[in-house]
Amino acid sequence: PFLRGARAPLLPRHRVQTRASRGSSDVCVLHRPCHSFVSQTPEVVPQPRRESLSTWAFPLTSEGNETVYALSSAPGRAGISVIRVSGPSASRVFSDMTRPTGIPKERRATLRSLYAPGTEEELDKAILLWFPGPNSFTGEDMVELHVHGSIAVVNSVLESLAGLGFGMAAPGEFSQRAFHNGKMDISSIEGLADLINSETQLQRRQALWQMAGGAEKKYERWVQDLTKLLATVEALIDFGDDEQIEMEVLKDVIPRLAIVKREIDSHLHDNKRGEMIRSGVMVAIVGPPNVGKSSLINLLARRPASIVSPIKGTTRDVVEVRMDIGGYPIVIADTAGLNQEASDEIELEGMERAKERFKDAAVRIVVFDIGTVENSNHVIADFQQLFSEDSSNGETIVVFNKVDLHNGDEAKLAQYESLKQELVQNVKAIKTVHFMSCAQGEGVSEFLGVLEKSVQTLLLGSSRPSGECGTLITRARHRKHLEDTSLALQQAEDHISSLEIASEFLKQSIDCIGRITGRVDIEDV
Amino acid sequence: MTNFYFCVFSNSNLKGVMSCNPSFGGVGKGHLVKEIDALDGLMGITADKAGIHFRILNETKGPAVQGLRCQADRQIYKREMKRSLDRIENLDILAGSVEDLVIKDGKVTGIIMENGEIIRANCVVLTTGTFLSGVIHLGNERTAAGRIGDKAATGLSKTLNDAGFALARLKTGTPPRLSSKTIDYSELTIQYPDNPPVPFSELHTPSDLIAEQLTCWLTRTTERTTEIVRDNLEKLPVFDSGEDGEGQGPRYCPSLEVKVKRYPERTHHIWLEPEGLDDDTVYPNGISMSLPREVQTEVIKSIKGLENAKITQFGYAVEYDYVDPRQLQPTLETKNIPGLFFAGQINGTTGYEEAGAQGIIAGINAGSKSINGNNESYPKFILDRGDGYIGVLIDDLLTRGANEPYRMFTSRAEFRLSLRQDNADLRLTKKGYDFGIVDQFRYDTFLRKQEKISETSEKLKSKVLSAKEWESMIPNFIVRNSKSQNPKISAYEMLGRSDIDWPLLGLVDPELVNEVPTPVKLFLRSEALYKDQINTHKTKITNARKDEHLSLPENIDYDKLPFLSREETEKLKKFKPQTLGQVVRLEGITPASLVLLHAMCRTHKKTLAKEEMYSEIEM
C-alpha cells in the first residue's frame, strides 16, 4: 500500500506491475485490508511535482531532471526488459549511447548496439523505439529501450542513463506527465492504473473502457447539459425583465434539470457494481464455531489459508483470500466462530469483527454443521440470534456442512429438503440453501456454481446476462463527486423560485462533475 | 509642486453629454453606478439629481440581481455635471480637440491640441469614446464623426498603432428620436416609475430626487415593421467590422436590423422614454438602426402609436477604433507606454456605466502616479473580482479581451450574491477612504450606516420566538422543514426566508422595523437571505486571492518551459500576464500548465521572501 502524501503516485509503482505480472496463480493470500491490494490513486488532482519543479523554478538554467527514465517492465530475469525515457533530452540516448548514432525513424523498431556513454563498453544489443513529442504517451520526446532481461544489462543501462544527467522517474511520473501535457484526463489515468492491476476479465474490460475515456464522455455530456441549463437561467436573470421571456422558459428549465438529476441518480444506484468489479466482491463466511468455515475457505483457495483444527475458536481474526471465480473478482473472508458462550476477550473481539464483516459483505455464507442441527426452528432461532442486524441487503447463502456424516441415509436426505423449504420460507434474507461436505468434497462444485451465480448477479445485475460494465462507477471518489452533484441539483430544484440562488447550485453541480475528470480550475489545485 | 489635472473635451460644451439613451443603471450596470458612487465618483449623484423616471429592473427576482435604473433629463444632467466639475479644485477644464500624443523614450510626455499647442503631462488618460477614427453610417452615407455634429479624432489611431497597440473596429448605434406631441399614447401600455424612487447615491434619500417623475410607454414592432426592414436589408451600410460587413455591434443590445435577421418570426418591444422634463424628445428604446432616412420613416409609421410620429433626428450607426484591452494593467495603465491610461469605449466596452467604472480607476491611478513623481512603484488602486463588478469588468477586459462591445451583466460576476448594490459602499468606501479618494463627508455617512447596521442586526438576532409564535403572528405563514417540533427562530433568521420581508417582521414587532433606514433594510435582508452562499464565497475569495495575486516571475522565459504547448507559449508571450489569476482567465491555457505555473509562482514567492530576508540581514 502506498502512503498518501506529497509524492503520492498517480500510477502504482513499477514494483506493483511486478506483482500483477506474477499473478499466474489466481489466488494470493493477503492478511491485510483487501483495499490495499490495488494501489489507491490519490484523491483528486495530481500534486505538483515538487522535486522536479525546483529545477523549473526560476531561473531555468538547469536542464536537470527534465528528462527522466525508468524500468517499465518487471525487474528481475526475463526474456526482455523495457526501459522508458521521457523528456526534452530523450534523444540523447541515440547520440550518446548507440552505434550507429543518429535518431532513427519515428515509431519504427531499430536494432542497435548500446554503449555506456563515452566508453567502448558495449552493454547489449537492443531494440529501440523513438516517439517524438507530442505524439507520445507523455506528450514529450520518448525513447523505449527493449533490452535483454538480465539484471546486469538492465542495471548497466539504467546507470548509463543516470550518467547522461537524466533523473529516475518518480512512481507514476510518466502518467503525471501525460496528464500535465493534456494527453490523458484523471479518469483515464485511473483506468490505466486499474488495467495494470486487473486480474479478472471483467476488471480488464471495465478498466479499458475507462482508460479509453468512456467515463469521461459520460461526465462531459452531463456538464454540457448543465451548462446549457445554467445559460438559460442566467439569460432569465440578466435579460428576463428586458425581453419579457420569464415564465415560459422557466417551465422548460425545471423538467430539464430533473432529467439530468434522474440520470445521475440512476447512475449512482448501480449497487456499487463498478467499485465491486474493481476491488472485488466482499464475501464473508460466518457461523457458529467448529462448523467448517475455515475448511470451506481452504477448499475454495485450494490451499491452507486458514488453520483448521477440531478446537473451537481456532480462527480468531479475519482471514482474507482474493480470488477469481468464473472471471469475477472476489475477496473472501473467513471469520471467528460465533460462540454464544464465549468469554475470552480475544474470542469476543474476533466475533465483533466477524459480525462487522457479515454486515459489510455483499455475499454472506452462513455455515452450519448438519450434525448439530436438530430442526429448522433451531437454525432459524440461531440465525436470528446471531444476525439480529438487518441482513436483507446482499445475498445470503446458508451452507450445511459435514453431510458425509449422513451418507446413504435416505430419511436424512428427505429431512434436508424440508429443512431447506422451511428456512427459505421463514427467513426473508435466505435465498439459497446448500448441503455439502468440505472434507469429502461432496457438493463443492455445485456450491461454486451457487457462489458464482450470486457474484455474477451482483456484478452484472440480474437483467443483463452478458457483462456490459461500461456504465458503472468504479471508484468511491467518483461516487462522492456524483453524490455531491446530485445534492447540488436537488438544492437548485428547491431554490428554483430564487433563480440567483438556484444558479449558484447549478454552478456547484458542474464543478463537482468537473472534479472527476480533473478539468478543474486553479482554486482546486 | 503643483499638480494640474487637465480634462480635455473635444468641445467645451460636451461635459456630461450623453450620445445615446439618457439613462443610467440596469441589471448589472446598476451595480457599477453604485460602486462608482461608493468610491465618491460623480455618476450616481448626478443621475439622482437629473433622474425623471426611476425604476428597479428585475424586481420580482432576488435582491442580488435587481438593477437600479433611471431615465435622466439630458439638460439637467449636463448642467449638474458641469457644476460639480467646476467646483473641483486644481482642475482646469480645457476645450479643444486632442490631435495627438507626445511620446518620448517610450513614455508619454504630453498631448498635442488641434491648434498645435502642446500640453505637457506625466500621465494621460485617453477616453476616446466613439471618436477614435469614428465613422457615422446612415444608409450608404459615411461621415467621419464620433457623434452627429462632432468631429472624429483620426491622428491618434496612427500614433497608437505606431506605439504598438493592436487596433480593431466596433460598431454601435442609436435609434431615431421622436417628437412626443406627435405620438398617440392612447393604446399603449403605461409604465409608471417606482414610488418612492430609490436613489443611486448613498448620500441621497428619495427626498433629494426630482419630485415630478415621468411615465414611460411600451409599444411593439409589428409584422409590417419586420417586412419593411427585411425588404430593405440591402440598403444597410457596409461596415468595416463584423461578418460580411454587418458590423461588430453589441450582442445584447442589437440593432433592429439584427433583431429582424436573427428572429424574423418575432416582434420586439419598444420603450418610449422621455429625454427630459421640458423636452419634447422621445427615445424609442430597442430600435437603433442605420437604414436610410426614408426607410426609417416607414419603419416608425408601422409601429402602434407612432403612425403619425415625427422623427426629430434619424438613427445612425457609428463605427470606431478600439484597442485590445489585454495590453493594459489592472490600473488601466498601458503595458507598453508608461503614463498612458485608457478608459471606456477605447477598451472595447459599451455603455456609460462601464466607461465610468474604468474612468474612475484610470483617474485614481493616473493621479496617484502623477502625485508620486511618476515613480513606477506608485500606490496603485486595484479592484479584483472579489471586490466588485468594477474588478470583474477590468479583469475580463485584461484577460479575455473584447471581440464585441462588452456590456456588464450580473452573470459575469462569479460572486454575484456577495457583490450587491446594497453593499457596494461596505465593499469599497473604506478602501477608497484609506487610499485618499473618498471625502470625509461620505466616509462619515458610511460609518453612521455601518453603526446602524450592527445595531439593527443585534436587535434582530436577539429577538427570538418559537416557530408557533411566529406562525400565530404572521398571517398565512407556516415554518416548514424544521427538524424539531417547535424550534426557536430569531428575527434575523426569519428575514433570511424568501417568504418573509421587513413589512411582515413589522407586523410582529414594529420596534424591529421602525426607524431603520431603507439602505440598512436592503443590506440586512440580502445578508440574511444569502447567508450560506456568502460564507462559501468568503472562503473562495480568500483562496482565489491567495493564488490570484501570486505574481509570476518577471522576465520569465516561456520558451524554456517544457510543459507549455506552442500556442500557450505564444499567448503568454503576447499578453505577459502578471499574476496567476490572469493566466487562469487567458483562454486556451490547459489546467495542466496552470498547475505547473502555479507551483512556479509559489517557488518564486518563496525565493522573493528569502531574498528579502537576506537583504535585511545584510543591512
Interface residues (C-beta under 8 A of the other chain):
Chain A: V45 P46 P48 R49 R50 L53 S54 W56 A57 F58 L60 E66 G87 P88 P134 E140 F179 H180 N181 G182 E234 I237 D238 F239 G240 D241 D242 Q244 S497 S498 L499 E500 I501 S503 E504 K507 G518 R519 V520 D521 I522 E523 V525
Chain B: V27 G28 L57 N58 E59 K61 G62 A64 V65 G67 Y252 H269 F409 T410 S411 E414 R416 L417 S498 L529 Y530 Q533 K540 N543 A544 D547 P553 I556 D557 K560 L561 P562 F563 S565 L580 G581 V584 T590 P591 A592 S593 L594 V595 L596 H598 A599 M600 T603 H604 T607
